[in-house]
Amino acid sequence: MNLSPTDTRHPAAIARRDFVKASAIAGGGLLLSALFPSTKAAAATKGSSIFAPNFYIKIASDGLVTIISKNPEIGQGIKTSLPMIIAEELEVPWQNVTVEQAGLVLGLKGWQGAGGSGATPGHYMDFRKVGAVGRTLLEQAAAQKWGVPVAQCQADQGYVKHSASQKKLAYKDLVDIAAQLEVPDPDSVTLKDPKTFKLLGRRITGVDNRAIVTGQPLFGIDQQREGLLHACFVRCPVFGGKPRSANLDTIKRMSGIVDAFIVEGTDDAFGLRPGVAIVARDTWTTFKAQQSLQVLWQDDNASQHNSLLYQEQASQLAREPGQELRSDGDVEGALASAEQVLEATYEYPFLSHTNLEPQNTTALYQDGVMQIWSPTQNAINGHGLVKELFQLEDDKVKIDITRIGGGFGRRLMSDFICEAAAIAHKLEGTPVKVTWTREQDMQHDYYRAAGWHHFKGAVDAQGKISAWSDHFVTFGLDSTEKTGRGAGISSDEFPIRFVENARLSQTILSTNVPMGWWRAPGSCAIAFATQGFIDELAHQAQRDPLQFRLELLGPDRQVAPAGKRGPDYDSGRMKNVLQLAAEKASWGKKLPKGRGQGIAFHFSHRGYVAVVAEVTVAPNGSLSVDKLVAGVDVGPIVNLSGAENQVQGSLIDALSAAWQQEVTIEGGRVRQTNFDDNPMLRIAQSPQIEVHFDQSDNPPTGLGEPAFPPAAPAIANAIYAATGKRIRSMPFSKTDLTWT
């Protein structure tokens, strides 16, 4: 059930038809608001009581407990873990809970999206309070029914017990009374002691697992509506190109084709792009029609954009001063006086998100309302773009959020939503589903930015880093002044703040390639470079790489960011996960030539993760990544099963990208088209993975991204230990690893 408000001027209001629908389904019961809009939020009708609007909890008079999942599920397990937080404080057995996905609800407290590993830290305390308010009301209802002090009433696993008499009442017998009570201030309710948690921290199976393995239609691509038509949207192969003309009459005469037309689009690289729409009775017909489509494109300046040209420009710019982002101490003086100075350039390519479920959206424009069903990570962004495109009021754009078959940041952008809405708007009254081909998905992505790091570093007589300099060359979208999305670097990037003499500068290359947030934006590539060069300095100083890093982190302390931007860096937490991973991986064990261990760490999205990799490289250069061991501190774990899954998935994803994947540009367009020339990791190539959590008392954070960045440098450092060959570029497959 997807409830959406119809008047955003009053976010506490609930639409009449949604109220009636909810009441009918409840059959009498209790609903709790997400926003706690007032202390008298209860409304009753035909025996059903509702705290309105935007509810998270519903307890029906038959005892059924429903918890609404607010944020999109993209495989990160949030549809299970966030409701678990509410259920823990509500004191209900998990087996009695049904979870339902919410559609976009305007005015809802907190971002209703998926990205930046922000859902858990952004909702943990609020959702505990949501559950605790429900529990408190049920305890008050029991006290009223028994005529006893509420202090003698204790909720426990779906019942309220009276401590003196040992009587108990099921929640279903209390909901009608509870629905009439005043809602307490959420800041006034008592939260459970984490030591008494019965659910959080356990292994809980994903709520959609059974539906997924039995092929139930959960995903965007599964959507069906009566009278549904299917569509494709063809863009210019060159980024930013526009259609001048097309053989539309020929396409329209093809069997099964309903319509074909040019969509003018906008100049917004992240909105509705110009292109050609083809509408048919089925998806396969639209795909076949694309092969006969002939378009005259306007694609100016395409030849200026080429990966080889970018490489030449970056090499030239490395010899020129960049924009200084930060300078601490006397870098030049430290380099000049150092006995050992090392220089190296690290580079990495553009990358596609390679979602297994290609972009798709279903839309219906009828009676002035645009209804959308989409696998979106960022429904509010799609809502705003569609609203602006067609000059609709807030309540005239409604978005149902489907399960997502891979996001990794790609579906934070809403271009595919705009395409479906544009076609549905033209075909008013008919539902239309837009589906991309694999080739379109790979060639019209928002890519992880390529980049180059030109390092200079020095170690002193004590074997410690005495100077650090990084000239970072990156990209801007049609700009040399502003970095593309996910293409920038923080002026606090490690090891800055931990080295007395440190400098960071930046140069921006202009490209037509649209960039977007990619799993662990920035960190996913920057860690490869910085942790690789740190490893080089450790070997230059003839130091153990683990001890070198521990000394670099220094004493346990909170290191504040420049200008108070972002969270502090807790060196003690990072040292703990480094030591944890090293211990579990038996760091330093003697291995024969051709086998090696490497270590790396990174702090991102408030998570502290260290990885030890163990690899085997045959004399012919054949690589096997044998084992990855991760030490992880993201605070207390909500769902142990989901947490392990996220770390394992991050490590495999990082290995796949670092080992085999790249996107190259030729003539302003992406050369790669499918998995044959941009391969993903095969099952047989996957390593053994161990995940070890250091569950600190710090506030919990997300886990979809922090484990990704240190994996690639740990593997590259292990390859060096095995062969003596230093990998300074991705993908690793382009480096000759043969040895004798």
ZAMIKE-393021 format. One line per 8 residues: their letters; for each residue x, y, z of C-alpha. Coordinates in pm, whole numbers, plus 50000, padded with zeros to 5 digits. Layout:
# ZAMIKE-393021
a = X:Y:Z ~ ...
# end
This chain:
# ZAMIKE-393021
mnlsptdt = 50000:50000:50000 ~ 50152:50329:49890 ~ 50005:50636:50055 ~ 50088:50985:49928 ~ 49964:51320:50061 ~ 49762:51530:49820 ~ 49826:51868:49977 ~ 50188:51948:50055
rhpaaiar = 50088:52281:50209 ~ 49960:52072:50500 ~ 50193:51772:50532 ~ 49990:51640:50827 ~ 49684:51597:50604 ~ 49595:51263:50447 ~ 49394:51222:50128 ~ 49031:51113:50179
rdfvkasa = 49059:50810:49949 ~ 49387:50700:50113 ~ 49227:50735:50457 ~ 48929:50522:50354 ~ 49158:50268:50184 ~ 49374:50236:50492 ~ 49074:50205:50719 ~ 48921:49932:50508
iaggglll = 49237:49728:50505 ~ 49295:49775:50876 ~ 48953:49644:50970 ~ 48994:49830:51296 ~ 49334:49908:51439 ~ 49607:50153:51521 ~ 49835:50352:51288 ~ 50124:50567:51405
salfpstk = 50250:50876:51229 ~ 50607:50924:51115 ~ 50602:51296:51182 ~ 50411:51304:51510 ~ 50237:51616:51374 ~ 50052:51691:51698 ~ 49971:51539:52034 ~ 49615:51475:51914
aaaatkgs = 49674:51304:51583 ~ 49422:51023:51631 ~ 49113:51009:51412 ~ 48852:50734:51421 ~ 48612:50588:51167 ~ 48407:50269:51187 ~ 48620:50131:51468 ~ 48950:50205:51296
sifapnfy = 49186:50459:51449 ~ 49464:50628:51260 ~ 49746:50858:51360 ~ 49787:51057:51039 ~ 49966:51101:50806 ~ 50266:50913:50662 ~ 50239:50624:50896 ~ 50507:50368:50974
ikiasdgl = 50319:50134:51207 ~ 49978:49974:51172 ~ 49843:49729:51426 ~ 49513:49583:51310 ~ 49242:49460:51545 ~ 49323:49106:51436 ~ 49678:49148:51567 ~ 49850:49193:51230
vtiisknp = 50145:49432:51258 ~ 50246:49620:50945 ~ 50555:49841:50928 ~ 50602:50073:50634 ~ 50946:50081:50472 ~ 51022:50437:50378 ~ 51344:50416:50176 ~ 51407:50244:49841
eigqgikt = 51541:49890:49848 ~ 51835:49843:49611 ~ 51977:49529:49763 ~ 52131:49707:50061 ~ 51874:49543:50291 ~ 51715:49864:50414 ~ 51361:49731:50363 ~ 51444:49480:50635
slpmiiae = 51679:49668:50868 ~ 51487:49996:50913 ~ 51160:49819:51004 ~ 51365:49604:51244 ~ 51456:49918:51438 ~ 51089:50009:51478 ~ 50991:49652:51565 ~ 51261:49632:51834
elevpwqn = 51128:49931:52024 ~ 50765:49837:51956 ~ 50830:49499:52118 ~ 50677:49278:51852 ~ 50805:48940:51732 ~ 50958:48977:51387 ~ 50762:48679:51255 ~ 50442:48875:51323
vtveqagl = 50551:49173:51112 ~ 50459:49246:50751 ~ 50667:49508:50572 ~ 50520:49727:50298 ~ 50708:49964:50067 ~ 50599:50328:50078 ~ 50563:50539:49768 ~ 50693:50895:49762
vlglkgwq = 50538:51094:50047 ~ 50595:51467:50025 ~ 50676:51640:50351 ~ 50808:51325:50516 ~ 51078:51388:50773 ~ 51418:51290:50636 ~ 51525:51208:50281 ~ 51321:50929:50126
gaggsgat = 51603:50807:49908 ~ 51892:50561:49894 ~ 52245:50690:49864 ~ 52549:50793:50060 ~ 52498:50509:50310 ~ 52274:50757:50490 ~ 51953:50570:50566 ~ 52066:50403:50888
pghymdfr = 52240:50701:51052 ~ 51964:50930:50928 ~ 51678:50728:51075 ~ 51812:50515:51359 ~ 51712:50736:51652 ~ 51391:50866:51493 ~ 51273:50514:51414 ~ 51355:50396:51764
kvgavgrt = 51129:50676:51888 ~ 50856:50576:51639 ~ 50853:50226:51786 ~ 50883:50349:52144 ~ 50585:50582:52102 ~ 50375:50288:51984 ~ 50490:50075:52275 ~ 50419:50357:52521
lleqaaaq = 50065:50405:52392 ~ 49992:50035:52422 ~ 50122:50029:52777 ~ 49904:50331:52861 ~ 49604:50159:52703 ~ 49660:49848:52917 ~ 49695:50060:53231 ~ 49365:50232:53150
kwgvpvaq = 49187:49902:53085 ~ 49313:49745:53406 ~ 49289:50064:53612 ~ 49649:50037:53731 ~ 49952:50269:53718 ~ 50123:50262:53381 ~ 50455:50198:53557 ~ 50324:49847:53633
cqadqgyv = 50265:49772:53264 ~ 50543:49635:53046 ~ 50525:49558:52673 ~ 50685:49230:52577 ~ 50675:49063:52233 ~ 50323:49158:52129 ~ 50169:49167:52476 ~ 50146:49408:52767
khsasqkk = 50200:49243:53104 ~ 50093:49364:53448 ~ 50387:49312:53681 ~ 50181:49272:54001 ~ 49914:49027:53882 ~ 50103:48869:53590 ~ 49799:48933:53370 ~ 49866:49013:53007
laykdlvd = 49681:49154:52709 ~ 49764:49109:52342 ~ 49823:49423:52139 ~ 49515:49348:51929 ~ 49301:49386:52240 ~ 49444:49732:52311 ~ 49453:49910:51976 ~ 49108:50070:51996
iaaqlevp = 49187:50227:52333 ~ 49538:50325:52226 ~ 49402:50497:51916 ~ 49210:50743:52132 ~ 49504:50845:52349 ~ 49715:51153:52310 ~ 50041:51084:52130 ~ 50335:51154:52363
dpdsvtlk = 50621:51376:52262 ~ 50865:51138:52090 ~ 51150:51298:52284 ~ 50977:51210:52611 ~ 50941:50835:52564 ~ 51182:50588:52719 ~ 51398:50394:52476 ~ 51510:50041:52546
dpktfkll = 51855:49970:52681 ~ 52049:49822:52387 ~ 52156:49541:52621 ~ 51793:49423:52620 ~ 51755:49416:52241 ~ 51593:49096:52120 ~ 51601:49163:51744 ~ 51875:49409:51651
grritgvd = 52212:49252:51586 ~ 52064:48915:51489 ~ 52066:48751:51146 ~ 51734:48829:50979 ~ 51642:48710:50631 ~ 51550:48982:50382 ~ 51176:49040:50370 ~ 51170:49005:49989
nraivtgq = 51395:48699:49964 ~ 51121:48444:49906 ~ 50945:48666:49652 ~ 51272:48719:49464 ~ 51369:48352:49438 ~ 51016:48260:49329 ~ 51010:48528:49058 ~ 50748:48761:49203
plfgidqq = 50705:49096:49021 ~ 50880:49329:49263 ~ 51110:49522:49031 ~ 51045:49816:48805 ~ 51097:49606:48496 ~ 50821:49368:48616 ~ 50547:49631:48618 ~ 50226:49553:48430
regllhac = 49914:49765:48380 ~ 49600:49705:48178 ~ 49651:49836:47826 ~ 50024:49881:47881 ~ 50234:49988:47584 ~ 50611:49951:47567 ~ 50862:50213:47460 ~ 51227:50279:47401
fvrcpvfg = 51404:50611:47396 ~ 51699:50658:47159 ~ 51957:50925:47235 ~ 52244:51057:47030 ~ 52550:50832:47067 ~ 52753:51148:47130 ~ 52678:51303:47468 ~ 52479:51622:47431
gkprsanl = 52375:51558:47070 ~ 52024:51639:46944 ~ 51806:51483:46673 ~ 51745:51695:46364 ~ 51534:51444:46175 ~ 51455:51072:46166 ~ 51284:50817:45940 ~ 50977:50815:46160
dtikrmsg = 50733:50721:45882 ~ 50931:50406:45809 ~ 50932:50309:46177 ~ 50558:50372:46215 ~ 50481:50133:45927 ~ 50660:49844:46100 ~ 50444:49567:46244 ~ 50355:49620:46610
ivdafive = 50462:49983:46621 ~ 50208:50224:46772 ~ 50393:50553:46737 ~ 50734:50712:46689 ~ 50825:51076:46747 ~ 51107:51315:46832 ~ 51125:51444:47189 ~ 51286:51787:47199
gtddafgl = 51403:51742:47555 ~ 51599:51998:47755 ~ 51956:52113:47801 ~ 51963:51958:48149 ~ 52220:51677:48135 ~ 52044:51515:48432 ~ 51687:51558:48314 ~ 51496:51491:47992
rpgvaiva = 51753:51461:47713 ~ 51658:51507:47345 ~ 51590:51185:47158 ~ 51352:50968:46960 ~ 51071:50768:47122 ~ 50939:50444:46972 ~ 50619:50294:47114 ~ 50501:49938:47044
rdtwttfk = 50289:49651:47174 ~ 50589:49477:47331 ~ 50947:49551:47432 ~ 51110:49326:47173 ~ 50942:49517:46890 ~ 51081:49847:47017 ~ 51430:49696:47035 ~ 51404:49562:46679
aqqslqvl = 51273:49894:46551 ~ 51581:50071:46689 ~ 51792:49875:46442 ~ 51600:50035:46154 ~ 51594:50382:46303 ~ 51798:50638:46110 ~ 51856:50971:46279 ~ 52044:51279:46163
wqddnasq = 52212:51400:46479 ~ 52361:51736:46567 ~ 52674:51640:46761 ~ 52915:51932:46758 ~ 53273:51904:46886 ~ 53257:51528:46931 ~ 53616:51474:46812 ~ 53750:51683:47101
hnsllyqe = 53651:51413:47349 ~ 53876:51111:47342 ~ 54037:50904:47618 ~ 54379:50913:47455 ~ 54359:51291:47424 ~ 54257:51318:47789 ~ 54563:51108:47882 ~ 54794:51343:47692
qasqlare = 54634:51650:47847 ~ 54664:51505:48197 ~ 55034:51429:48146 ~ 55097:51784:48031 ~ 54899:51936:48318 ~ 55096:51733:48570 ~ 55394:51953:48489 ~ 55198:52272:48553
pgqelrsd = 55073:52416:48883 ~ 54719:52322:48980 ~ 54465:52502:49193 ~ 54586:52471:49550 ~ 54319:52314:49772 ~ 54534:52285:50081 ~ 54891:52339:50196 ~ 55018:52253:50544
gdvegala = 55372:52310:50668 ~ 55664:52341:50424 ~ 55625:52072:50159 ~ 55900:52197:49928 ~ 56143:52234:50212 ~ 56069:51885:50342 ~ 56109:51734:49996 ~ 56435:51920:49937
saeqvlea = 56589:51806:50264 ~ 56467:51445:50253 ~ 56710:51163:50185 ~ 56440:50953:50015 ~ 56189:51108:49776 ~ 55945:50907:49571 ~ 55728:51012:49275 ~ 55448:50812:49114
tyeypfls = 55137:50864:48904 ~ 54820:50665:48971 ~ 54529:50665:48728 ~ 54185:50513:48687 ~ 53921:50517:48411 ~ 53560:50618:48376 ~ 53328:50341:48494 ~ 52968:50249:48423
htnlepqn = 52734:50143:48702 ~ 52646:49821:48512 ~ 52313:49767:48689 ~ 52180:49420:48615 ~ 51830:49567:48581 ~ 51854:49825:48300 ~ 51688:50162:48345 ~ 51310:50151:48319
ttalyqdg = 50998:50331:48436 ~ 50624:50290:48384 ~ 50407:50603:48365 ~ 50041:50692:48311 ~ 49918:51045:48250 ~ 49543:51065:48305 ~ 49302:51331:48431 ~ 49587:51571:48481
vmqiwspt = 49777:51333:48710 ~ 50113:51173:48627 ~ 50139:50836:48802 ~ 50485:50679:48794 ~ 50613:50335:48894 ~ 50991:50343:48902 ~ 51303:50175:49047 ~ 51437:50507:49168
qnainghg = 51688:50585:49442 ~ 51575:50946:49449 ~ 51201:50978:49395 ~ 51185:51338:49513 ~ 51428:51436:49235 ~ 51214:51261:48975 ~ 50905:51426:49118 ~ 51058:51771:49087
lvkelfql = 51179:51720:48730 ~ 50844:51583:48607 ~ 50653:51854:48788 ~ 50866:52121:48618 ~ 50856:51958:48273 ~ 50478:51954:48253 ~ 50392:52240:48491 ~ 50202:52017:48731
eddkvkid = 50112:52078:49094 ~ 50283:51876:49365 ~ 49987:51645:49418 ~ 49956:51577:49044 ~ 50279:51377:49032 ~ 50269:51048:49221 ~ 50559:50802:49236 ~ 50544:50441:49352
itrigggf = 50892:50311:49440 ~ 50958:49958:49317 ~ 51240:49731:49426 ~ 51560:49811:49238 ~ 51778:49559:49057 ~ 52102:49744:49121 ~ 52156:50113:49183 ~ 52506:50199:49309
grrlmsdf = 52419:50567:49255 ~ 52295:50541:48895 ~ 51932:50574:48996 ~ 51992:50887:49198 ~ 51953:51055:48859 ~ 51605:51060:48704 ~ 51655:51087:48329 ~ 51475:50758:48266
iceaaaia = 51178:50876:48473 ~ 51157:51189:48259 ~ 51158:50981:47940 ~ 50866:50766:48054 ~ 50674:51071:48172 ~ 50729:51253:47840 ~ 50598:50959:47638 ~ 50303:50901:47874
hklegtpv = 50216:51270:47856 ~ 50195:51253:47477 ~ 49992:50929:47490 ~ 49751:51057:47755 ~ 49532:50788:47908 ~ 49761:50498:47815 ~ 50020:50345:48052 ~ 50367:50321:47897
kvtwtreq = 50677:50137:48015 ~ 51017:50257:47894 ~ 51290:49992:47898 ~ 51652:50048:47802 ~ 51866:49794:47622 ~ 52190:49681:47783 ~ 52381:49885:47524 ~ 52186:50200:47609
dmqhdyyr = 52238:50139:47977 ~ 52615:50121:47935 ~ 52651:50401:47681 ~ 52418:50655:47845 ~ 52520:50628:48207 ~ 52641:50888:48457 ~ 52994:50758:48496 ~ 53245:50730:48778
aagwhhfk = 53494:50998:48688 ~ 53839:50908:48560 ~ 54136:51072:48727 ~ 54513:51101:48777 ~ 54709:51151:49099 ~ 55063:51281:49059 ~ 55232:51210:49391 ~ 55554:51321:49554
gavdaqgk = 55641:51187:49895 ~ 55932:51165:50134 ~ 56021:50954:50436 ~ 56255:51066:50712 ~ 56538:50885:50891 ~ 56287:50731:51133 ~ 56095:50579:50844 ~ 55793:50809:50869
isawsdhf = 55629:51024:50601 ~ 55781:51372:50620 ~ 55619:51520:50308 ~ 55315:51444:50092 ~ 55206:51614:49770 ~ 54918:51516:49542 ~ 54839:51701:49217 ~ 54497:51563:49125
vtfgldst = 54374:51590:48765 ~ 54004:51525:48728 ~ 53705:51620:48512 ~ 53427:51874:48491 ~ 53116:51845:48275 ~ 53182:52104:48002 ~ 53379:52299:48262 ~ 53732:52360:48384
ektgrgag = 53604:52541:48692 ~ 53374:52289:48857 ~ 53424:51915:48903 ~ 53163:51669:48780 ~ 52942:51482:49022 ~ 53158:51252:49230 ~ 53476:51379:49059 ~ 53606:51606:49333
issdefpi = 53838:51547:49627 ~ 53819:51664:49987 ~ 54089:51896:50118 ~ 54097:51658:50417 ~ 54171:51349:50208 ~ 54396:51110:50400 ~ 54683:51131:50482 ~ 54636:51510:50497
rfvenarl = 54587:51611:50864 ~ 54820:51323:50959 ~ 55134:51453:50781 ~ 55290:51779:50897 ~ 55398:51887:50548 ~ 55117:51811:50305 ~ 54982:51972:49989 ~ 54683:51901:49764
sqtilstn = 54621:52071:49430 ~ 54369:52009:49156 ~ 54330:52064:48783 ~ 54000:52013:48602 ~ 53974:51885:48245 ~ 53657:51964:48051 ~ 53462:51667:47912 ~ 53123:51603:47758
vpmgwwra = 53094:51278:47959 ~ 52817:51309:48221 ~ 52940:51198:48561 ~ 52738:51081:48857 ~ 52762:50937:49203 ~ 52909:50589:49194 ~ 52935:50347:49485 ~ 53142:50532:49750
pgscaiaf = 53176:50844:49529 ~ 53530:50971:49503 ~ 53657:50731:49768 ~ 53603:50432:49537 ~ 53902:50546:49328 ~ 54094:50789:49547 ~ 54165:50517:49804 ~ 54331:50305:49535
atqgfide = 54574:50587:49464 ~ 54645:50712:49815 ~ 54672:50370:49980 ~ 54890:50247:49694 ~ 55134:50535:49730 ~ 55140:50498:50109 ~ 55237:50136:50051 ~ 55518:50247:49820
lahqaqrd = 55650:50484:50086 ~ 55638:50204:50344 ~ 55849:49980:50122 ~ 56081:50272:50039 ~ 56140:50309:50413 ~ 56178:49931:50445 ~ 55894:49925:50696 ~ 55620:49673:50754
plqfrlel = 55312:49818:50574 ~ 55085:49754:50873 ~ 55314:49916:51130 ~ 55383:50203:50889 ~ 55009:50276:50871 ~ 54953:50245:51244 ~ 55231:50496:51311 ~ 55094:50727:51042
lgpdrqva = 54756:50730:51220 ~ 54933:50823:51541 ~ 54780:50832:51889 ~ 54410:50762:51942 ~ 54228:51090:51890 ~ 53946:51270:51708 ~ 54088:51469:51417 ~ 53856:51751:51313
pagkrgpd = 53800:51833:50944 ~ 53895:52168:50796 ~ 53623:52425:50850 ~ 53421:52172:51053 ~ 53298:52006:50734 ~ 53189:51647:50783 ~ 53263:51411:51072 ~ 53580:51385:51276
ydsgrmkn = 53832:51118:51185 ~ 53876:50878:51480 ~ 54228:50741:51449 ~ 54170:50489:51728 ~ 53875:50329:51550 ~ 54077:50300:51230 ~ 54373:50146:51411 ~ 54138:49895:51572
vlqlaaek = 54000:49770:51240 ~ 54349:49758:51091 ~ 54466:49536:51374 ~ 54148:49330:51360 ~ 54184:49257:50988 ~ 54555:49187:51025 ~ 54502:48947:51313 ~ 54223:48753:51140
aswgkklp = 54428:48732:50817 ~ 54746:48619:50996 ~ 54927:48923:50863 ~ 55296:48876:50798 ~ 55291:48501:50752 ~ 55567:48367:50528 ~ 55454:48304:50172 ~ 55645:48178:49866
kgrgqgia = 55716:48405:49570 ~ 55406:48443:49360 ~ 55187:48473:49670 ~ 55150:48786:49874 ~ 54946:48984:50125 ~ 54849:49348:50098 ~ 54672:49582:50335 ~ 54476:49905:50299
fhfshrgy = 54218:50109:50489 ~ 53980:50395:50425 ~ 53734:50616:50612 ~ 53421:50701:50416 ~ 53053:50751:50487 ~ 53139:50752:50860 ~ 53261:50392:50836 ~ 53607:50260:50927
vavvaevt = 53720:49963:50717 ~ 54052:49785:50667 ~ 54109:49501:50421 ~ 54384:49243:50396 ~ 54410:49070:50058 ~ 54593:48750:49976 ~ 54669:48675:49611 ~ 54850:48427:49392
vapngsls = 55016:48535:49068 ~ 55146:48260:48838 ~ 55473:48321:48646 ~ 55266:48377:48331 ~ 55087:48667:48504 ~ 54762:48486:48576 ~ 54602:48642:48884 ~ 54397:48472:49155
vdklvagv = 54258:48676:49442 ~ 54243:48405:49705 ~ 54112:48575:50016 ~ 53987:48909:50144 ~ 53958:48976:50517 ~ 53777:49289:50633 ~ 53779:49462:50969 ~ 53478:49692:50995
dvgpivnl = 53354:49949:51247 ~ 53023:50113:51163 ~ 52894:50114:51520 ~ 52634:49860:51634 ~ 52503:49627:51364 ~ 52129:49632:51295 ~ 52100:49312:51088 ~ 52407:49090:51097
sgaenqvq = 52305:48896:50787 ~ 52248:49212:50586 ~ 52567:49373:50717 ~ 52783:49080:50611 ~ 52610:49077:50275 ~ 52692:49443:50219 ~ 53061:49404:50299 ~ 53090:49090:50087
gslidals = 52912:49259:49798 ~ 53130:49569:49826 ~ 53451:49366:49814 ~ 53338:49162:49513 ~ 53213:49474:49335 ~ 53542:49653:49404 ~ 53745:49357:49276 ~ 53534:49333:48961
aawqqevt = 53573:49702:48880 ~ 53944:49721:48962 ~ 54042:49403:48781 ~ 53845:49416:48458 ~ 53630:49721:48395 ~ 53679:50052:48216 ~ 53487:50291:47997 ~ 53677:50467:47719
ieggrvrq = 53567:50759:47506 ~ 53610:50783:47130 ~ 53462:51069:46931 ~ 53255:51192:47223 ~ 53086:50858:47286 ~ 53141:50545:47495 ~ 53312:50262:47307 ~ 53199:49977:47536
tnfddnpm = 52854:49836:47469 ~ 52797:49523:47680 ~ 52952:49275:47921 ~ 53169:49124:47648 ~ 53392:49434:47637 ~ 53322:49557:47992 ~ 53317:49227:48185 ~ 53200:49163:48538
lriaqspq = 53357:48920:48784 ~ 53261:48555:48739 ~ 53170:48329:49032 ~ 53483:48120:48982 ~ 53697:48435:49022 ~ 53542:48534:49355 ~ 53769:48507:49658 ~ 53705:48364:50000
ievhfdqs = 53577:48649:50215 ~ 53583:48698:50591 ~ 53404:48989:50759 ~ 53480:49085:51118 ~ 53291:49364:51293 ~ 53428:49579:51573 ~ 53094:49684:51719 ~ 53174:50008:51896
dnpptglg = 52927:50215:52098 ~ 52934:50491:51838 ~ 52612:50579:51654 ~ 52544:50331:51372 ~ 52616:50426:51016 ~ 52538:50279:50675 ~ 52731:49995:50517 ~ 52654:50002:50145
epafppaa = 52975:50189:50064 ~ 53249:50205:50332 ~ 53392:49858:50257 ~ 53438:49928:49886 ~ 53735:50176:49877 ~ 54009:49976:50058 ~ 53958:49654:49860 ~ 54132:49756:49535
paianaiy = 54446:49898:49697 ~ 54475:49599:49930 ~ 54471:49367:49627 ~ 54718:49583:49432 ~ 54951:49594:49732 ~ 54926:49215:49763 ~ 55021:49178:49396 ~ 55332:49386:49464
aatgkrir = 55419:49164:49760 ~ 55377:48856:49540 ~ 55563:48976:49229 ~ 55750:49299:49300 ~ 55535:49469:49032 ~ 55355:49784:49140 ~ 55009:49844:48992 ~ 54940:50214:48947
smpfsktd = 54647:50201:48706 ~ 54309:50035:48678 ~ 54193:49800:48546 ~ 54461:49563:48672 ~ 54420:49347:48361 ~ 54616:49609:48160 ~ 54931:49558:48372 ~ 55178:49286:48277
ltwt = 55212:49067:48587 ~ 55449:48805:48447 ~ 55750:48727:48665 ~ 56045:48488:48684
# end
